[in-house]
Amino acid sequence: MVDAATLLVLASGATAAAGSVVAWLAYQGYRRNDSRAMRFLAIGVACIAVVPFFLTYGAGPLFALSDAATLLAVLLANIAGLLAVLYSLEGT
């Protein structure tokens, strides 16, 4: 039986992997069409799906961040990602 912590790491890793693929495809769209909207979409998806994984399982333990500091960093990354996605849809 797999414990909940292992499942959480696996699910987070799968989310980061899928987010990386989507962000890469959006980045390729930016390079192919020189589209600012696609660039901000790529940044937004990366901030929402990829950055939190590295903050939680990389920077948090590496810098001995508290749970509250790690959660704050993840929430700030999510906010930045949502603002980038919003800008990609509305600002260009």
C-alpha positions in Angstrom: 0.0 0.0 0.0 1.3 3.4 -0.9 1.1 6.1 1.8 -0.5 9.5 1.2 2.7 11.4 1.2 4.1 9.3 -1.6 0.9 9.8 -3.6 1.1 13.5 -3.0 4.6 13.7 -4.4 3.6 11.6 -7.4 0.5 13.7 -8.1 2.5 16.9 -7.7 5.2 15.6 -10.0 2.6 14.6 -12.6 1.1 18.1 -12.4 4.5 19.7 -12.9 5.3 17.4 -15.8 2.0 18.1 -17.6 2.3 21.8 -16.8 5.8 21.8 -18.3 4.5 20.3 -21.5 1.7 22.8 -21.8 4.0 25.7 -21.0 6.6 24.4 -23.6 3.8 24.2 -26.2 2.7 27.7 -25.4 6.3 28.9 -25.6 6.7 27.3 -29.0 3.6 29.1 -30.1 5.1 32.3 -28.9 8.3 31.7 -30.9 6.5 30.5 -34.0 4.1 33.4 -34.2 5.9 36.1 -32.1 2.8 36.2 -30.0 3.0 38.1 -26.6 -0.2 36.4 -25.5 1.4 33.0 -25.9 4.5 34.1 -24.0 2.4 35.2 -21.1 0.3 32.1 -21.3 3.5 30.0 -21.1 4.7 32.0 -18.1 1.3 31.7 -16.4 1.1 28.0 -16.8 4.6 27.5 -15.6 3.9 29.6 -12.5 0.7 27.8 -11.7 1.7 24.2 -12.4 5.5 23.9 -12.3 6.9 26.5 -9.9 4.9 25.3 -6.9 6.4 21.8 -7.2 9.9 23.2 -7.0 9.1 25.6 -4.2 7.5 22.8 -2.2 10.0 20.0 -2.8 13.1 21.9 -3.7 13.4 25.4 -2.2 11.4 24.6 0.9 13.7 21.8 2.2 16.8 23.4 0.7 16.4 26.7 2.6 14.6 25.1 5.6 11.5 27.2 5.0 8.7 26.8 7.4 5.4 25.4 6.1 3.9 28.9 6.2 6.7 30.4 4.2 6.5 27.6 1.6 2.7 28.0 1.4 3.1 31.7 1.0 5.6 31.2 -1.8 3.3 28.8 -3.6 0.4 31.2 -3.3 2.4 34.1 -4.7 3.5 31.9 -7.6 -0.2 31.0 -8.2 -1.2 34.6 -8.1 1.6 35.6 -10.5 0.6 32.8 -12.8 -3.1 33.7 -12.8 -2.2 37.4 -13.5 0.0 36.3 -16.5 -2.8 34.1 -17.9 -5.3 37.0 -17.4 -2.9 39.3 -19.2 -2.5 36.8 -22.0 -6.2 36.7 -22.5 -7.1 40.3 -21.9 -4.0 42.5 -22.3 -2.9 41.7 -25.8 
